[in-house]
Amino acid sequence: MTEGGQFVVVLDAGHGGKDPGAIGSSSANREKDINLAIALEVGRLLKANCPDVKLIYTRSTDVFIELGRRAEIANKAKADLFVSIHTNALPKTARKATGVQSYTLTLRTASTNLAVEKRENSVIALEGEAAKKYNYNPSPESNIMFELMQDHDMKESVNFAKLVQNEMVHTGGRNDMGVLQANLAVLRLTYMPSVLLEVGYISTPSEEKFLMSAEGRQTMAKSIYNAIAKYKAQRTGKDSKLEKPTVTPPQTANDTQPTTEATPAVVASDGTTKIVYKVQIFSLSSQLKSNDKRFKGLQCEMHEKDGRYTYTYGSATTMEDAQKLRKSILDKFPQAFIVTFEE
């Protein structure tokens, strides 16, 4: 916070300028424009409702900003929170997907999030000589020292990620695809609680239409604003006005769409908590019998929350073993993905 007690928030609209980000069904539908519109609306809400917030944008127009410069802006401002806003996409040959994700930093690449890492870090290729400052092959010792230094910020990042994921699902009415981790350059270079948000899939027609609409962008901005207001209240004790939902509850157009609504992914906190990895195969609004043919012969575990039934297969204590579990059932459930439980 500033000397005057202001809570410093840096809003980062991903991509920009020569980097359009993901492209929709029309070349005019560009991720960079969606990200900027949402960031500016979040900023407007903060200015209107939170006089104790000092707001900083990494970009407020359609310009290209290097990843390192985005982090530098936040670090120089001694920000209390860094929020990077992005739009998701899948290759044209992939299954359609709907939903939102909130990413915090990890230095350990997991195959489940590799596509996101490649896409969001790909901007480095546009930075020329400036890209030399990124080091993606640190030693194991470097990783340990980094994570010790960032321990508090990482925990707070997860705290905020859970808040914003909940808001995007319940205020925004979007499918919940979880709080996840990835090795993302823009988060790795910041020194404060930092989260990268994927606000929907521009590659999915229904979500593209939503994100290209003024109502859709405003809905997502309200969700992000509410999370920031709640997080600020936690840190400062000062409440702010919250925005009311303007849409219906989470979408259920495809009842077997992957989601972590029942059990959001969590991150190991203090070493005393046991983290268990499971492979989620689907989530339904109805309970199934253990011998239901939809399990395709697998012995699955059910998890219920708020009337939603999530089904998982197997259990592992390491990500490596969880990846093997997932690989073993991909022929039956190609949409399966890894989730984590805290026990």
N, C-alpha and C positions, 0 to 999 in steps of 0.2 A: 504494500500500500504506500501511497505518497505520504509526505510529511503532514499534509492536511487531512489525512484519514480517508482519502479516496481509494476505492477498490479499482485496481487497474485491469481492464479487460482488453485483450488484443483479438480482433476478429480477422481471420485470414480467409479470404475468398480464393479458393484453389484455382490454379492455372491463370490464364489471362494473356492478352496481347498475342504474340506469335504462337502461343501454346493454347489451343482451344479446348484441350481436354477431350473427353468422350463426345462423340457426335451421334445425334439421334437419327430418326428416319429421314429428316431433311437436313441439309448442310447448314441451315439457318438455326437449327436447334443444337446449341452448343453448351457443354458443361460449364465453361467459364462464365457464361451469362447467367445461368441458373445460380451458380455459387455466389456471384456478386450481388444479384438481386436479393437473395436470402440474407446475405451478410449485411447489406445496407438496411434491410427492414429490421433485422435484429438490432442494429445500431439505433435506428429510429425509436424503437420501443424502449431501449435502455436510456436514451436521452430524455424521453418523455416521462419515464417512471422512476428512474434511479439517479437522482442528483448527486449521490455519493459515489457514482461510478465514473472513472476517467476512461473514455473510450478511444481506442486507437485502431485504425485499419492498416493492414499491410498493403492493401490497395483499395481505392474507392472508385477507380475507373478501369477501363479495359487496357491494362498495361502488363507487361511481363516482369515479374519479380522473381529473382533467383531464390531457391529454397533457403540458402544460407542467409540472404538478406532478410527474408521473412522472420527467421529465428532471431537475427540480429536486432530487428526492430523491437521484438518482444523482450529480449534480454536487456537492451539498453533502457527500456521503459520500466524495468523491474516489475513486469506484469505479475499479477496474482493468478491469471488464468489466460491460456492461449487456446483458441477454438478455431480449428481449420475445417472449412466447409467444402465438401466434395460431393460429386454425383457418381454413382456406380455404373458399371456397364459389363456386359458379357459378350463374348464373340457371337457373331450371327448364327453360328452352328450350335450354340449352347441352348440348353433348356431355358425357357422364360423364368425369370425370378422377380419377386417383389419383396420389398422390405428395406429396413434401415439397419445400419451397423454403427457402432461406436468403437473406435480403435484407440488403444493406449500403446505405449512403446514396449517392445521387447527387442533384445539383441539376438535372440535365438529364432531364426527363421523356421516357421512351421509350414509344411506343404499345404495345409488347408488355407493359408492366407497368402500364399506365394503370388497368386495372380494380382491381388490388391497391391502388394509391395512393388511388383514390377510396373504396374500401371502408374501408381502415384509417385514412384521414384524415377520414372522414365523421363521426366522433365529435365533431369540432370544432363541428358544428352544434348539439350538445347543451350547449355550454359558455357560451352567451349572451355577456355582455359580456367574459368572460375570453378569448374567441376573438380579440379585437382584437390580441393580442400576436403572432399568427402572421402572418408576412409571406411570401406566396407569389409575389411578383413582384419579387424583388431585381434590381438592375441587373447587367449582365454583370461590371462591376468588383467588385461585392459577391461574386458567385459565385467569382471568381478569388481574392479575398482569403480567403474562407471556406475554399476548398479548400486553399490554401497553409497556413492555420492548422491545418487538420484532416488534413494529409497523413499524418502518422505514425499517427494514430488510424484513418484510413481503411485504411491498409495492414494494420494489426493486426486491424481488423474483418474484412477479407477472409481473413486467416490463420485467425481463429477460425471464420468462416463455412464455410470448407472443411473444418475439423475436424468441426464439428457436422453438416454435410451428410453427410459420410462415415459418421459414427456413426448418423445416422437411417436411412441406407440399409443399412448392413451389420450394425449392432447391432439396429436397429429393423425391418429387413426391408421397408422401404418403397421405392416407386418413386422414382427420382432425377429431379427436375425442375430441378435446378441451383442454383448460387450466382448470384444476380441483383442488380440495383441498382434502387432506386426512390427517389422523393422523399417520404420518410415523415417526418411531423412529429416523432414521438417519437424518431427517430434524429437528426434535424437539430438538436434542442435539447440533445443530450447532448454532453459533452466528454470522451469516453473511447472505447475500442473498443466498438462497439455493433452488435448484429445483431437483426433481427426474423425469427422463425421461423414458417413456416406448416407445421403438423404433420400436415396431411391435409385432405381435403375432406368437410365435414359434409353437403354436397349430394350425395355419392355414397353409396348405401346401404351398400356393403361397408365403406367407410371410416367412415361414421357409426357403424355397429355396433362397429367396432374402437375408435374414440375414446370411445364411451360405455361401454366395458367397463373394468373395473378393470385387467385384464391389458394392454389397449391403452395406457392412460394410463401404467401403470408402465413399459411397454416404451419409450415415447417419453421418459419421465423418465430412464430409464437411459441412453438415447442422449445426451441433453443433458448429463447429469451427466458421462459419460465424456469428452465434448468439453471441458467446463470443467476437469476434472482434468488432461487432457493439455495444455491451454493454460496452466494454472497452472504445470505442471511446466516448460514452455518458459520461462516468465517468472521463476520462482523457483528452479528446480533441485530442487524437492521433489516427489517422486512421491507419488501417492495410489492407493489400491485402485481398480481398474476393475470395472465390472459386466459379467457375461457375457451374451451374446445369449440371448434366450429364445424367439426366433421363427426361422422359416426364412429363407433368403436372399430378396432383393427379389422382389416379386410380379411375375408375368408373365401375369396373367389376360387381358390384351389385349396381344398381342405387338407391336402397332403403336402402343401408347400413347406419346406424346411423352415423351422422357427425355433428360437430358444425362449419363447414366451413363458413356458412353465418354469424353466430353470436357467436364468441368465448366466453366461459364463463369468467366472470369477478368477481372481489372480491371487496367488499365494501372498499372504500378508506378513506374518512375523516369524515364520518357521515352526510355530506350534500347531498350525492348522494343516490338516492333511488334505491334499488336493488329489482328487480321483478323476480320471478321464474316462468318458464313455462315448459311444458312437450313436448319435441320434439318427433314427431312420425316418420318422415323421411325427407330426403333431396333429391331433384331431380334436373335434368338439364332442366326440363320443367315446365311451369306454369300450375296449375290445376284450373278448375272451382270450385266454392265453393260447388257445389252439386256433385262433382265427387265421384263415388262409392268407390274409394280407401280410402276416409275418414271414411267409415263405419258408416255414420250417424252423425258423430261429427262435431261441428262447430269449424273450425280450422283457425288459423291466419297464413298468409304468410309473410316471410321475404326474401328479395332478396338482393344478393350481388355477384358481379362479375359473373353474369349469372347463379347463383345457387339459387334454391328456397327451403328454409327450412320451414317446416310446424310444428306449435306448437299448443298445446291444453291447454286452461285455463290460469289462472294467479293467483299467490299467493305472499304474502309479507313475508312468512316465509318458511323455508325448511320443517317444519313439515306439513304445509298445501299442499306444493308442492308434498310431498311424498304421501299424501292422494289422490291428483289428479292423480298422476301416477298409483297408485294402482287401481283406479276406471276404468282405461282403459286397464289394462294389459291383460284382456281376448281378447281384439281386437288388441292390439299392444304390444305384449310381449317384443319387442325390445325398447320400449319407455324409454327415460331417461330425467333427469332434466337438464335444462340449465338456465343460469342467464343472465339478461339484466340490463343495467345501464340506468336509466332514469333521 
